[in-house]
Amino acid sequence: MLATILFALAVFVWLGNVLGVVGAGWRRARGDDRGFSCVPLLSILFATTAWFTGPGSLGAWVFAPAILDPATWTLLGALVCALLGKDNAPTGSE
């Protein structure tokens, strides 16, 4: 039961991040510059906890929201950029 609740929370975090990214794209297309900040690691935390609390009940499906979450991919992209030394931060001398 607890694993199912945690899985549902991971799905809600994934859905919120996807809708936030889509909404930011729509706003940008209309000329609004407000972006969206994803919630990283939360879906991974919920999915991992759900897997540990009920590994046989849902199987590896609990990791599907964490894998599909745009926050996970953003976090992985930031890690790759940090490892490759790419600094895209503004310097203030524009």
NORVENPE-V428777 format. One record per pair of residues at least 12 apart in sequence whose C-alpha atoms are under 7 Angstrom apart, sorted by the first residue. I is the first residue (numbers start at 1). J is the second residue. Records with the same first field share a line. If there is no record, write none. Layout:
BEGIN
I=J + J
END
This chain:
BEGIN
2=53
3=50 + 51 + 53 + 54
6=46 + 47 + 50
7=46 + 47 + 50 + 62
9=46
10=43 + 46 + 47 + 65
11=65
13=43
14=43 + 65 + 69
17=38 + 39 + 69 + 70 + 71
18=70
20=36
21=36
24=36
38=71
39=71
40=71 + 72 + 75
41=72
43=65 + 66
44=66
47=62 + 63 + 66
50=62
END
